[in-house]
Amino acid sequence: MRRPFVVLLAALAMPAVAPAQGDSTTAPDPIAQLVARLDLEPYKATIKRLTNFGDRRQGTDRNRAAVDWIEAQLRSYGCSNVARLRYEYQPPSSPSPGGRGGQGVRTDDRGGQGVTPAAGGGRYRGIRARTGVNTDSTKQPDARLRALDAQASTPGEREEVYCTKIGTTHPGEMYIVSGHMDGIGWGEAANDDGSGTALVMELARVFSGPDVRTDRSIRFILWNNEETGLNGSRAYVEQRRALQGSPEEPKWLGMIQHDMMLFDHGMPRAHGTLAAEQRPEADVNIEFQSSAKFAAEAEQLAWTFERANEKYATDYPASVSSHMTNTDSAPFQDYVPAISLRENERGTQIGAGWDPNWHQPTDLYATYGDKDFQLGLNAAQTTLGAVAGLVGATIK
Ligand SMILES: [Zn+2]
């Protein structure tokens, strides 16, 4: 049976916000005003403060302290209905070798028949560099950080925090805007995923402004246990999917995940090295998954974000592609239109070594410069602009 696609398209349509031509008395675009409430310095400051908790590995005191701090921040922004999801996490008895990261090789992949596709189904192009997860504490040269990251994970109960902007006319319908707050690799998880966590927190701050109204609701969630295999987002889907439409859980209209927002220095060069600076043609990668049940609707949602990027992002453009994978939107993708925003495509680019700090001791706040942070801010502008349109945001 076909889904009611026309209804969905109506829901996804951006409201007409542009002032009528030639009418100088028309009020300014409220979405542009909301986007202007984002700034580079508060975004950087939030990432910096997340790195005070080291790598925030799940099942540790530093992870729990970070969840507490995030909750206190959300409350301070005035975000309503702050709550926690609780679930049990038991690690698998024999972890898969190499984790979820693709084990890249220094090789030219010329494509053609029989080539193994990238994670998510994409095709590798050009030069690939090695990837993997650092599990060796001695690779972290900073003794202070090595000590901060030292406590090992203990199996058991986990918590993750969320809050909700309540819509005024359709409170029982919501978009989910999320990132993951846990990390690995014996660094500070500044990019993966302090950058996505800070983006979601900044949007919670702006949408929670006392003068901001939205027709529909927005839930801001900071997942735990992403790095062990999306356990926190899977737990949310398992516990709350059937509650949709009840007073406890608004109906899900779409899910937007943010993971690694800063670093787009381009393809590795022939000897595996990368450009020192953000490439000027860096972009925000918006991905949907073409094999998802809601692929067509997710694609529409992705293009809505691309249009919002063109209209509201100050520096960097956005690209849309079809191989979303290995991220917390995946457990949602067969139930609701789901997309992810990232610095690079996860499968064909991150998986080919485009981010040398990924899961490494070098994923430190100090590793990144303002051109890197600016890419993350442009992703924030993109999501804020798109979601503000989708939920009918206005300023009182
Ligand atoms: Zn991540």
Residues whose N, C-alpha, C, O or C-beta is under 5 A from the ligand:
A	BS01	ZN	D192 D193 D259
